[in-house]
Every structure is written in C-alpha cells, then in structure tokens.
Amino acid sequence: MHKILSLRRLAVFLGFCAGFFGVSHSATAQTYGEPAFGSETRQDILDAIRPQAEWSFAPPIAFVVGEIRVAGNVAFATVRAQRPSGEQIDIFTTPDALRGQLDPQAGNGPTMEVLLQKSGRVWVGVHYGLNSSEGWWYDPVYCPIWSAVLPEVCQ
C-alpha cells in the first residue's frame, strides 16, 4: 500500500511539473478557472502570498506564476519567487535557509504552492509549501475544502 501511495504522489508531482512548465495534461475535468493576467483576483491572490514569500526568501519579491486555479472562494497557486529585476533567488542564502526552516539541498528552489480561501473580500493563504520536492497537496485531507481546485486529487 505504501508503494502504491508513493507512486501516486510521484505521478501527481510529475503532473504538477508538467503543468508548471507548460505541458498540457487534461486527464481530469476542469472544475476551476484561472484569473486573467492583470485581473484583480489574480493580483489579490499574489498579494496574499507575498508576505510569506518575503519572510521566507527576503524582499523584494516578484512571482513567475505556474498556475492559479480559482473556484468560488477557494484557490490553489503554484509560483516561483524571483527578484523584480528577474534575478534568480539563491535558495542557500534565503532567510528560511539561514534559520534552518528549509533544506536548500532538497526541493525545487524558491517555489511555493499555496491553498487559499477567500474570507470576506480578502484571500488568505491557509496551507503553504515552500521549496517542495513532493506534491504535499496530494492528500485527501484537503478535499473537503479544496476539491474544486484539486480535481486530480479529489476524485
């Protein structure tokens, strides 16, 4: 059973990587939308993620968006942090690495995956993954709230 779960996690992680780098995968029905570039919703979601990114990777931060999925008052975002000039962030010198809060030798650099909820008019990051090497969101515990933005997980 453990081997099957590990293979499922690997498959989801590879699917995430394919989506992050622009490879199409349409094995599941889409139950969410992606806010348009420059839209208020997209900006509000990125603004909700920014404080954690600045705490972990040091300001100033700009995001390269892999994907933002929105369905009603829930969202799932995958982003890579960089400097506004386009300069890459050295994960080894980030505040989180220096505090021992992440292992810079494991994972995918200054990346973030975030499950969000809208509270009133404000998006709030509820669950964060930083420098993740696995698809942590591939856990049924998130399905009661985020199933609409995680259809490949919550079938």
C-alpha positions as CSV (number, residue, x, y, z in Angstrom):
1,M,0.0,0.0,0.0
2,H,2.8,2.4,0.9
3,K,4.5,1.7,-2.5
4,I,1.2,2.5,-4.3
5,L,0.7,5.8,-2.4
6,S,4.3,6.8,-3.2
7,L,3.7,6.0,-6.9
8,R,0.5,8.1,-6.9
9,R,2.4,11.0,-5.2
10,L,5.1,10.7,-7.8
11,A,2.6,10.8,-10.6
12,V,0.9,13.9,-9.2
13,F,4.2,15.6,-8.7
14,L,5.2,14.9,-12.3
15,G,1.8,16.2,-13.4
16,F,2.4,19.4,-11.4
17,C,5.8,19.8,-13.0
18,A,4.3,19.3,-16.5
19,G,1.7,22.0,-15.7
20,F,4.2,24.3,-14.2
21,F,6.4,24.2,-17.3
22,G,3.5,24.5,-19.7
23,V,2.9,20.9,-20.8
24,S,-0.8,20.2,-21.3
25,H,-2.4,17.4,-19.3
26,S,-6.2,17.1,-19.5
27,A,-6.9,13.8,-17.8
28,T,-9.4,15.3,-15.4
29,A,-12.4,17.5,-15.9
30,Q,-11.7,21.1,-15.1
31,T,-13.8,22.5,-12.2
32,Y,-11.9,25.8,-11.8
33,G,-10.9,28.9,-13.7
34,E,-7.6,30.8,-14.0
35,P,-7.9,34.5,-13.4
36,A,-6.6,36.6,-16.3
37,F,-3.2,38.3,-16.2
38,G,-3.7,41.7,-14.6
39,S,-7.1,40.9,-13.1
40,E,-8.0,42.0,-9.6
41,T,-8.4,38.4,-8.4
42,R,-5.0,37.3,-9.7
43,Q,-3.4,40.4,-8.0
44,D,-5.3,39.8,-4.8
45,I,-4.1,36.1,-4.7
46,L,-0.5,37.1,-5.3
47,D,-0.7,39.8,-2.7
48,A,-1.9,37.2,-0.2
49,I,1.1,35.0,-0.9
50,R,3.7,37.8,-0.9
51,P,4.2,38.3,2.9
52,Q,5.1,34.6,3.3
53,A,7.4,34.8,0.3
54,E,9.1,37.9,1.7
55,W,9.5,36.2,5.1
56,S,11.0,33.1,3.6
57,F,13.0,34.4,0.6
58,A,13.6,38.1,1.6
59,P,12.1,41.1,-0.1
60,P,11.7,42.4,-2.8
61,I,9.8,39.5,-4.5
62,A,8.2,39.1,-7.9
63,F,6.4,36.0,-9.0
64,V,6.6,33.8,-12.0
65,V,3.2,32.1,-12.0
66,G,3.0,28.4,-12.8
67,E,-0.8,28.2,-12.3
68,I,-3.6,29.8,-10.3
69,R,-6.8,27.9,-10.0
70,V,-9.9,29.5,-8.6
71,A,-13.3,28.1,-7.9
72,G,-15.7,30.3,-5.8
73,N,-13.9,31.2,-2.5
74,V,-11.0,28.7,-2.8
75,A,-7.8,28.8,-4.8
76,F,-4.6,26.8,-5.5
77,A,-1.5,28.6,-6.7
78,T,2.0,27.5,-7.8
79,V,4.6,30.2,-8.1
80,R,8.4,30.7,-8.3
81,A,9.8,33.7,-6.5
82,Q,12.4,35.9,-8.0
83,R,13.7,39.4,-7.7
84,P,11.7,42.1,-9.6
85,S,14.7,42.6,-11.8
86,G,14.4,39.0,-12.9
87,E,17.4,37.9,-10.8
88,Q,17.1,34.4,-9.5
89,I,17.0,33.9,-5.7
90,D,19.8,31.8,-4.2
91,I,17.9,29.4,-2.0
92,F,21.0,28.8,0.1
93,T,21.1,32.4,1.3
94,T,17.4,32.9,2.0
95,P,16.2,33.7,5.5
96,D,14.4,30.4,5.7
97,A,17.6,28.5,4.8
98,L,19.7,30.6,7.3
99,R,17.1,29.9,10.0
100,G,17.2,26.2,9.3
101,Q,13.5,26.2,8.2
102,L,14.1,24.6,4.9
103,D,16.8,22.4,3.4
104,P,18.2,24.2,0.4
105,Q,19.7,21.0,-1.0
106,A,16.3,19.4,-1.2
107,G,13.3,20.7,-3.2
108,N,12.8,22.9,-6.1
109,G,14.3,26.3,-5.0
110,P,12.2,29.3,-4.2
111,T,8.9,27.8,-5.2
112,M,5.6,28.0,-3.4
113,E,2.4,26.0,-3.6
114,V,-0.5,27.6,-1.7
115,L,-4.1,26.6,-0.9
116,L,-6.1,29.7,-0.3
117,Q,-9.6,30.7,0.9
118,K,-11.4,33.9,0.5
119,S,-12.6,35.4,3.8
120,G,-14.9,38.3,3.1
121,R,-13.1,40.3,0.4
122,V,-9.6,39.0,1.3
123,W,-7.7,36.0,0.1
124,V,-5.8,34.1,2.8
125,G,-3.1,31.5,2.3
126,V,-4.1,28.6,4.6
127,H,-1.6,25.9,3.6
128,Y,1.9,26.7,2.1
129,G,4.6,24.5,0.7
130,L,8.0,26.1,0.1
131,N,10.9,24.5,-1.8
132,S,8.7,21.4,-2.1
133,S,10.1,18.2,-3.6
134,E,6.7,16.3,-3.4
135,G,3.1,17.2,-4.1
136,W,2.2,17.7,-0.5
137,W,-1.3,18.8,-1.6
138,Y,-1.9,15.3,-2.9
139,D,-3.5,14.4,0.4
140,P,-7.3,13.7,0.8
141,V,-7.3,15.8,4.0
142,Y,-7.6,18.9,1.7
143,C,-10.5,17.6,-0.4
144,P,-13.4,18.8,1.9
145,I,-12.5,22.4,1.2
146,W,-10.3,22.5,-2.0
147,S,-11.7,19.6,-4.1
148,A,-12.8,22.1,-6.9
149,V,-9.2,23.3,-7.4
150,L,-7.7,19.8,-6.8
151,P,-9.8,17.6,-9.1
152,E,-6.9,15.3,-9.9
153,V,-6.6,14.6,-6.1
154,C,-10.2,14.6,-5.0
155,Q,-12.0,12.3,-7.5
